[in-house]
Amino acid sequence: MSNILTSSIGKKLLMSLAGLFLLVFLLVHLGINLSLIMSDSREIFNKAAHFMGTNVVIKVMEIVLFGGFLLHMFYGVALQIQNWMARPKRYRKENYSQTSFFSKFMIHTAAIITVFLVIHLFDFYFRAKFFGEVPSVVYDGKDYHDLGILVIEKFKIGRFVIFISPVFLSWHFIYCTDFNRPFSPLDWNTRPILQ
């Protein structure tokens, strides 16, 4: 069993399963962020952010999430380096039929997303958790961090909107490529599971 996890296919499987976990997180994150667009008020967003920041189960999942990010990033870089070392001299002619467009630029899109994640964590997560530089708002007599206003103000900055567009495109590239990857090491996407 330990050989499977250290093999190239095992690493790809672990990385892709971590990627699916991150995809679930992104869908939840997107849902909460969409509440800013769908509602005239920031109340739903701020209450959801408060719940995510105070619920014990979510706090445990936060640690698992960071672990999933690190695992995904570590295996992604390790596999890319392993691929470069396996073929130090590039082919004269690329074989475009074997590699998808998105796979060719995976390491580049991952670098763009990593830069965004660092900025995003400092702008919102660390600011709310550690720096205390978040305005407050009161709903039903209870204080909440007004993270909604931070998001709205951030999207009024033209440089940020210009920067975030390739980030979203990069995420799209990665998930177009990665969605089927958990199944490809086992060849589940090409043969019927139930016969």
Long-range contacts (C-beta under 8 A, 24 or more apart in sequence): 8-79, 8-82, 9-185, 10-185, 11-75, 11-78, 11-79, 12-75, 12-79, 12-181, 12-184, 12-185, 13-182, 13-185, 13-186, 14-71, 14-75, 15-71, 15-72, 15-75, 15-76, 15-79, 15-181, 16-178, 16-181, 16-182, 16-184, 16-185, 17-182, 18-68, 18-69, 18-71, 18-72, 18-75, 19-72, 19-174, 19-178, 19-181, 19-182, 20-178, 20-179, 20-182, 21-64, 21-65, 21-68, 22-65, 22-68, 22-69, 22-72, 23-175, 23-178, 23-179, 25-65, 25-68, 26-171, 33-151, 36-148, 36-151, 36-152, 42-137, 42-146, 42-148, 42-149, 42-152, 43-139, 45-147, 45-148, 45-151, 46-137, 46-139, 46-144, 46-145, 46-146, 46-147, 46-148, 47-139, 47-144, 49-128, 49-144, 49-145, 49-147, 49-148, 50-144, 50-145, 53-128, 53-129, 53-145, 69-117, 73-110, 73-114, 76-106, 76-107, 76-110, 77-107, 80-106, 80-107, 100-177, 102-173, 102-174, 102-176, 102-177, 103-177, 105-173, 106-173, 106-174, 106-177, 109-170, 109-171, 109-173, 109-174, 110-170, 110-174, 112-166, 112-167, 112-170, 113-167, 113-170, 113-171, 113-174, 116-163, 116-164, 116-167, 123-150, 123-154, 124-150, 124-151
